[in-house]
Amino acid sequence: MPTRVAIIGSGISGLSAAWLLYKDPSFSPTLYESGSYPGGHTHTVDIPTLSDPTKTVPVDTGFIVCNPVTYPNFLALLKELQVPLATTDMSFSVSRNGGEFEWCGDNIDTVFAQRRNLMPFGQNGGSMWRMILDIIRFHNEAKRVAVEADRLAFDDEGRVRAGTTPQQREHPLANLTLAEFFKQRNYSSFFYENYIVPMTAAIWSTPADMTFDKFPVLTLLRFMRNHQLLQIGRRPKWRTVIDGSRTYVTKILESVTDVRLNTAVVSVERQKDGKLIVVDASGNRETYDHVVLATHTDQALKILGESATSEERKILGSIKYLKNRLVLHRDPELMPKSRKAWAAWNYLTRTNSETESPTVCLTYWMNRLQPFVKEAECGPVFATLNPLIEPRSDMVFGEWEYEHPLYAPQTIAAQEKLQEIQNKNGVTFCGAWTNYGFHEDGLTSGLLASISLGATCPFPVHLNGGYPTERLPISPPSWATEKGVTIYTPAKPKYIEHTAEAVLKAQRRSDPILEVLTIAFVVIFALICLWIALWLDLGRF
């Protein structure tokens, strides 16, 4: 008899777990979804065109972009499913207090979208130039710290150093927050309020005050290094799924046949014989050999109820979530005031000090992020997270609520202990929350869940985007171990690219000329502006 597996949750983790199990006839999986559509944060909606309301164009409201550097498993899955991709970009802008201060990172022209910021003695001019110098300084310091942290933890082949304890592998900055790191090193407040905090808050959909005071700095440095955000050039080429991300969901569901939408699971009852009974909201009860909880951690604990162990409660209960409201609309009032400052991601705030902001407001310019959403055909299309002002009602297509994991020191501590509760008492946990919280992380955890039960993936599964990691988020259950199941074997050819020495070598050849030229440009231009200011001042007499 095939092993019956209930997979609860049809986000990327549940979908990938089901897809892999369906490839193996020794498993009989059932996919449960409480909502009306599969995909979770993979949510594509259709909007009408301007010329013909009966004609629609797909737009993503959740997962949007990926890249070849840090999404190796997701791109391998898309290749397996034969899902095409389009080129996109990940430009970023900040707009403060209704356009009082704005900059966009596209190029030097958009950095100074407000020309008054060119003058060192203008309202923000001096701070702007200091911010640019701080960015260059931060890039170099962050690379060095990330490499130091890797040298402590990993050998030259990217494996955890043998014979060392977690304390010996821990970098001195491991427990510092962003606030502590940047204040200790005398970075300007203008730099972290208008660059670091907005970017971090936007990436993790987290309020700025929580970002600055609680976010672990080493996590940010490693993330930015991995995503090649610490260099001026040679950044990864971003991609988006043509016709929306639901394309890959549809492809997966072609092979996953037992899918139960609008079927909320209210409890999982662990039996003495090792079986598990899944109970849905309608009172239906079905018996399974194993359960994969591909949900948020709070939902997993609610479903397990009284059967949750103390270890499960402690570890899963340490991971918290934030609710974010997303509105899809056409109202340009939720973009920077200057069109020159428009970017793919646009961070908006009304506060004077970014570290005091109570929420994160981010507008995605969907025409730029998804090239098939043509402005000439659809008009400007925006997706705004937690809008500061309500868009005009006649310009709104719809709104949705998403939850994102809150990244804090206790989150990392819980992730490091996750293996202690995996595949115990018939239950496996998976989700994007097992790592950075992104689509690649959700996919990887879903694949590992099925591999741990004995399924075989048609492509190599990389942890942490292929970068060295101390954390293996799962281990096989005893019955799978008896079959000789191997979850993950690090591949030297992949890992050798990301060892400390390789990273340093790549940094030396990445773009030093660009950085030197940028510093020279900043200094020379500042001197020219100073000369002009002095000349104008002397001309008054």
C-alpha positions in Angstrom: 0.0 0.0 0.0 1.3 3.5 -0.8 2.2 5.8 2.1 -0.7 8.2 2.7 0.5 11.7 3.2 -1.6 14.8 4.1 -0.1 18.1 3.0 -1.8 21.0 4.7 -1.3 24.3 2.9 -1.0 24.9 -0.8 1.6 27.7 -0.9 4.9 27.1 -2.6 6.0 24.7 0.2 2.9 22.5 0.0 2.8 22.6 -3.8 6.4 21.5 -4.1 6.1 18.8 -1.5 3.0 17.4 -3.2 4.6 17.7 -6.7 7.6 15.6 -5.6 5.6 13.0 -3.8 3.3 12.5 -6.8 6.3 11.5 -8.8 6.8 8.5 -6.6 4.1 5.8 -6.8 5.0 4.6 -3.3 3.2 7.7 -1.9 -0.4 8.8 -2.0 -0.6 12.5 -1.1 -3.6 14.7 -0.5 -3.3 18.5 -0.6 -5.5 20.6 1.7 -6.2 24.3 1.2 -8.5 26.4 3.3 -8.8 29.1 0.7 -10.5 29.3 -2.7 -7.3 29.2 -4.7 -4.0 27.3 -4.5 -0.7 29.1 -4.3 -0.7 31.1 -1.1 1.5 34.2 -1.8 1.6 33.1 -5.4 -1.5 35.0 -6.4 -2.1 36.3 -9.9 -5.2 38.4 -10.7 -6.7 39.6 -14.0 -7.3 43.3 -14.6 -9.2 44.9 -17.5 -7.4 46.8 -20.2 -8.3 50.5 -20.8 -9.6 50.0 -24.4 -11.6 46.8 -23.9 -12.9 46.0 -20.4 -13.7 42.4 -21.5 -10.0 41.8 -22.2 -7.8 41.2 -19.2 -4.1 41.1 -18.3 -2.5 39.0 -15.5 -0.8 40.8 -12.6 0.9 39.3 -9.6 0.1 40.5 -6.1 2.4 38.3 -4.0 5.5 36.6 -5.4 6.8 38.5 -8.4 10.6 38.1 -9.1 13.5 35.7 -8.9 17.1 35.6 -10.0 19.6 32.9 -11.1 22.0 33.5 -8.2 19.8 33.0 -5.1 16.8 31.0 -6.6 18.6 27.9 -8.0 15.9 25.5 -6.9 13.0 27.6 -8.1 14.6 28.1 -11.6 15.3 24.4 -11.8 11.6 23.7 -11.0 10.5 26.1 -13.7 12.8 24.5 -16.2 11.4 21.1 -15.2 7.8 22.5 -15.7 8.8 24.3 -18.9 7.6 27.7 -17.6 9.1 30.7 -19.4 10.6 33.8 -17.8 10.9 37.5 -18.8 13.6 39.9 -17.8 12.8 42.5 -15.1 14.6 44.8 -12.7 14.7 45.6 -9.0 15.4 49.3 -8.9 14.6 51.0 -5.6 13.5 54.5 -4.5 12.6 56.4 -1.3 10.1 59.2 -1.1 9.8 61.0 2.3 7.0 63.3 3.5 5.0 63.5 0.3 8.0 64.2 -1.9 10.0 66.6 0.4 13.0 64.2 -0.1 13.3 61.6 -2.9 16.0 59.5 -4.5 16.0 56.6 -6.9 18.9 54.1 -7.3 18.7 53.7 -11.1 21.7 55.9 -12.0 23.4 59.1 -10.9 20.7 61.1 -12.6 17.9 59.6 -10.6 19.9 59.5 -7.3 19.7 63.3 -7.7 16.2 63.3 -9.0 15.8 66.5 -6.8 18.5 68.7 -8.2 18.7 70.8 -5.0 20.3 67.8 -3.4 23.3 68.2 -5.7 24.5 71.3 -3.7 26.4 70.4 -0.5 24.9 73.4 1.3 21.3 72.7 0.3 18.6 71.4 2.6 19.7 67.8 2.1 22.7 68.2 -0.1 25.5 67.7 2.4 23.6 64.7 3.9 23.1 63.2 0.5 26.8 63.3 -0.4 27.6 61.8 3.0 25.1 59.1 2.4 26.8 58.2 -0.9 30.1 57.9 0.8 28.6 55.9 3.6 27.1 53.5 1.0 30.5 52.9 -0.5 32.0 52.4 3.0 29.2 50.1 4.0 29.6 47.9 0.9 33.2 47.3 1.7 32.7 46.7 5.4 29.7 44.4 4.9 31.7 42.3 2.4 34.5 41.9 4.8 32.3 41.0 7.8 30.3 38.5 5.7 33.5 36.8 4.6 34.9 36.8 8.2 31.7 35.1 9.4 32.0 32.5 6.7 35.6 31.8 7.5 34.7 31.1 11.2 31.9 28.7 10.3 33.0 26.9 7.1 36.0 25.2 5.6 37.4 25.8 2.1 34.8 23.4 0.6 31.9 25.3 2.2 31.2 22.7 4.9 30.7 23.4 8.6 34.2 23.3 10.2 34.6 19.9 11.9 35.4 19.7 15.6 34.0 23.2 16.3 31.1 24.2 18.6 28.3 26.7 17.5 29.9 29.2 19.9 33.3 28.9 18.2 31.7 29.4 14.8 29.8 32.5 15.9 30.9 35.9 14.6 31.3 38.7 17.3 28.6 40.7 15.5 26.1 37.8 15.5 23.9 39.3 18.2 24.0 42.9 17.1 21.0 44.7 15.7 21.1 47.3 12.9 20.8 50.1 15.4 23.8 48.9 17.4 25.9 48.2 14.4 25.5 51.5 12.6 25.6 53.7 15.7 28.8 52.0 16.9 30.5 52.6 13.6 29.4 56.2 13.3 27.4 55.9 10.1 25.3 59.0 9.5 21.6 58.8 10.6 20.7 60.1 7.1 22.3 57.0 5.6 20.5 54.4 7.6 17.2 56.3 7.7 17.2 56.8 3.9 19.0 53.7 2.6 19.5 50.8 5.0 16.3 50.9 7.0 13.9 51.5 4.0 15.6 48.7 2.0 15.5 46.2 4.8 12.0 47.1 5.7 10.9 46.8 2.1 12.6 43.4 1.5 11.1 41.8 4.7 7.8 43.8 4.7 8.6 44.9 8.2 7.9 48.2 9.9 10.9 50.5 10.1 11.0 50.7 13.9 11.1 46.9 14.2 13.7 46.7 11.5 16.1 49.1 13.1 15.8 48.0 16.7 15.4 44.2 16.3 16.8 43.1 12.9 20.1 41.0 13.2 22.8 42.9 11.3 24.7 39.8 10.3 21.6 38.3 8.7 21.3 41.5 6.6 25.0 41.6 5.6 25.0 37.9 4.5 21.7 38.4 2.6 23.0 41.5 0.8 26.3 39.7 0.0 24.4 36.6 -1.3 22.1 38.8 -3.5 25.1 40.8 -4.8 23.7 44.0 -3.4 27.1 45.1 -2.0 28.5 46.2 -5.4 27.8 48.9 -7.9 27.8 46.7 -11.0 27.5 43.0 -11.9 24.3 42.5 -10.0 22.0 39.5 -10.7 19.6 39.6 -13.6 16.1 39.5 -12.2 13.3 37.5 -13.9 9.5 37.3 -13.6 7.2 34.5 -14.8 5.5 35.3 -18.1 1.8 35.7 -17.7 2.0 35.6 -13.9 3.3 33.2 -11.3 0.1 31.2 -11.4 1.5 29.7 -14.6 3.8 27.4 -12.6 1.0 26.6 -10.1 -1.2 25.4 -12.9 1.6 23.3 -14.3 2.2 21.7 -10.9 -1.5 20.9 -10.4 -1.6 19.1 -13.7 0.2 16.2 -11.9 -1.3 16.8 -8.4 -4.8 15.3 -8.6 -6.1 15.1 -5.1 -6.4 18.8 -4.2 -9.1 19.9 -1.8 -9.8 23.7 -2.0 -12.0 25.5 0.5 -11.2 22.7 3.0 -9.8 24.1 6.2 -8.1 21.5 8.5 -9.1 22.2 12.1 -7.0 19.5 13.8 -4.5 16.7 13.4 -4.9 13.9 16.0 -1.9 11.8 16.7 -2.7 8.1 17.4 -0.9 5.6 19.6 -0.2 3.4 16.6 1.6 6.2 14.8 -1.2 7.1 12.4 -2.7 10.6 12.2 -6.3 11.6 11.8 -6.9 14.8 9.8 -10.2 16.6 10.7 -11.5 19.3 8.4 -14.1 22.1 9.2 -16.9 19.9 7.9 -16.2 17.2 10.4 -14.7 14.8 7.9 -12.0 12.5 9.4 -9.3 10.8 7.3 -6.4 8.6 8.5 -2.9 9.2 7.1 0.6 7.7 7.7 2.3 11.2 7.7 1.4 14.9 7.8 3.3 17.7 6.2 2.3 21.1 7.8 3.1 23.6 5.0 1.6 26.5 6.9 2.7 29.4 9.1 4.0 28.3 12.5 1.0 29.7 14.4 -1.4 27.9 12.1 0.6 24.7 12.6 0.3 24.9 16.4 -3.4 25.7 16.2 -4.0 22.6 14.0 -1.9 20.4 16.3 -3.8 21.7 19.4 -3.3 19.6 22.5 -1.2 17.0 20.6 1.6 19.6 20.1 4.7 18.7 22.1 6.4 21.2 24.4 9.4 21.4 22.0 7.0 22.2 19.1 5.3 24.9 21.1 8.6 26.5 22.1 10.2 26.4 18.7 7.3 27.2 16.5 5.9 29.7 19.0 9.0 31.8 18.7 8.3 32.8 15.1 5.9 35.7 14.8 4.1 37.2 11.8 3.0 40.6 10.6 -0.1 41.3 8.6 0.2 43.5 5.5 -2.5 44.8 3.4 -1.9 45.0 -0.4 -4.0 47.1 -2.7 -3.8 46.8 -6.5 -4.7 50.1 -8.2 -3.9 52.8 -10.8 -3.5 55.8 -8.6 -0.1 57.5 -9.0 -0.5 59.4 -5.8 1.1 56.4 -4.1 4.3 56.9 -6.1 7.1 59.4 -5.7 6.1 62.9 -6.7 8.9 63.2 -9.3 8.5 60.8 -12.2 12.3 60.7 -12.4 12.3 59.0 -9.0 9.9 56.2 -10.0 11.4 52.7 -9.5 10.3 49.1 -9.5 10.1 49.3 -5.7 9.1 52.6 -4.1 9.4 53.1 -0.4 7.0 55.8 0.9 7.0 57.4 4.4 5.5 60.4 6.1 7.8 60.5 9.1 10.8 62.8 9.6 12.8 60.0 11.1 12.6 56.6 9.4 13.3 54.7 12.6 10.0 56.1 14.0 7.8 54.8 11.2 4.9 52.6 12.6 4.4 50.6 9.4 6.0 49.9 6.0 4.4 51.4 2.8 5.8 50.1 -0.4 4.5 50.6 -4.0 5.5 48.1 -6.6 5.4 49.5 -10.1 3.9 46.5 -11.9 4.4 47.9 -15.5 8.1 47.9 -14.8 8.3 44.6 -12.8 6.2 42.6 -15.3 6.8 43.7 -18.9 3.6 42.0 -20.1 1.6 44.6 -18.0 2.0 47.3 -20.7 1.2 50.8 -19.6 -0.2 51.7 -23.0 -2.7 48.9 -22.7 -3.5 48.9 -19.0 -2.5 52.3 -17.8 -0.2 52.7 -14.8 -0.6 49.7 -12.5 0.6 49.7 -8.9 0.5 47.3 -6.0 0.8 49.1 -2.7 1.6 47.5 0.6 -0.1 49.3 3.5 -1.0 52.5 1.6 -0.3 55.8 3.5 -3.3 57.3 1.8 -6.2 55.4 0.2 -6.1 55.3 -3.6 -9.1 56.6 -5.4 -11.9 54.0 -5.2 -12.5 54.1 -9.0 -8.9 53.2 -9.6 -8.8 50.1 -7.3 -8.8 46.6 -8.7 -8.9 44.8 -5.4 -7.1 44.2 -2.1 -5.7 41.3 -0.1 -4.0 40.5 3.2 -0.7 38.7 3.4 1.3 37.6 6.5 5.1 37.8 6.5 7.4 36.3 9.2 9.0 38.8 11.5 12.8 38.3 11.3 14.3 38.8 14.7 17.0 37.0 16.9 14.4 34.6 18.3 13.5 33.6 14.8 17.0 32.6 14.0 17.3 30.7 17.3 14.1 28.8 16.4 15.3 28.0 12.9 18.6 26.5 14.4 16.5 24.2 16.6 14.0 23.2 14.0 15.6 19.8 13.2 14.9 18.7 16.8 11.1 18.5 16.0 11.2 17.5 12.3 9.6 14.2 11.3 8.8 13.4 15.0 5.5 11.8 15.8 4.5 11.7 12.1 4.7 15.4 11.3 7.0 17.5 9.1 7.0 21.3 9.2 7.9 23.4 6.1 7.5 26.9 4.9 9.5 30.0 3.8 9.8 30.8 7.5 12.5 28.1 7.8 15.1 30.5 6.3 14.9 34.1 5.0 11.2 34.0 4.3 11.3 34.1 0.5 9.9 32.0 -2.3 13.1 30.0 -2.8 13.1 29.2 0.9 9.5 27.9 0.8 10.2 25.8 -2.2 13.4 24.3 -0.7 11.7 23.4 2.5 8.9 21.7 0.6 11.3 19.7 -1.5 13.3 18.7 1.6 10.1 17.6 3.3 9.3 15.1 0.6 12.9 14.0 0.1 13.1 13.2 3.9 10.2 10.8 3.4 12.0 9.0 0.5 11.0 10.9 -2.6 13.7 11.7 -5.2 14.0 15.1 -6.8 14.9 15.3 -10.5 17.4 18.1 -9.9 20.0 18.8 -7.2 18.5 20.7 -4.2 20.6 23.5 -2.9 20.3 25.0 0.6 20.4 28.7 1.2 20.6 29.6 -2.5 23.8 27.5 -2.9 25.7 29.4 -0.2 27.2 27.7 2.8 24.9 27.1 5.7 25.1 25.5 9.1 21.4 24.8 9.1 19.9 21.6 7.8 16.2 22.2 8.5 15.1 18.6 8.3 16.1 15.0 8.9 14.4 11.7 7.9 11.8 9.9 10.1 13.0 6.6 11.5 11.1 4.6 8.9 12.6 6.5 6.1 16.1 6.2 7.6 15.8 2.5 7.5 15.4 2.8 3.8 18.7 4.6 3.5 17.2 8.0 2.7 19.7 10.8 2.2 18.4 14.3 2.4 21.2 16.4 1.3 24.8 15.9 0.3 26.8 19.1 -0.3 28.2 19.3 -3.8 31.7 20.6 -3.8 31.5 22.2 -7.3 28.5 24.3 -6.2 29.8 25.2 -2.8 33.4 26.0 -3.9 32.0 29.1 -5.7 30.9 30.6 -2.3 33.7 29.8 0.0 35.5 32.7 1.8 38.5 32.6 -0.5 36.3 32.5 -3.6 34.2 35.4 -2.4 37.2 37.5 -1.8 38.6 36.7 -5.2 35.3 37.6 -6.8 35.2 40.9 -4.9 38.7 41.8 -6.1 37.6 41.4 -9.7 34.0 42.6 -9.3 34.0 46.3 -9.9 36.8 48.1 -8.1 37.2 50.5 -10.9 33.6 51.6 -10.7 33.9 52.1 -6.9 37.1 54.1 -7.3 35.5 56.3 -10.0 32.4 56.8 -7.9 34.5 58.0 -4.9 36.5 60.3 -7.2 33.3 61.6 -8.8 31.8 62.4 -5.4 34.9 64.2 -4.2 35.5 66.2 -7.4 31.8 67.1 -7.7 31.6 68.2 -4.1 34.7 70.5 -4.6 33.1 72.0 -7.7 29.9 72.7 -5.8 31.9 74.2 -3.0 33.8 76.4 -5.5 30.5 77.6 -7.1 29.0 78.3 -3.7 32.0 80.4 -2.7 32.1 82.2 -6.0 28.4 83.1 -5.8 28.9 84.2 -2.2 32.0 86.4 -3.0 30.1 87.9 -5.9 27.7 89.6 -3.6 30.3 92.0 -2.4 
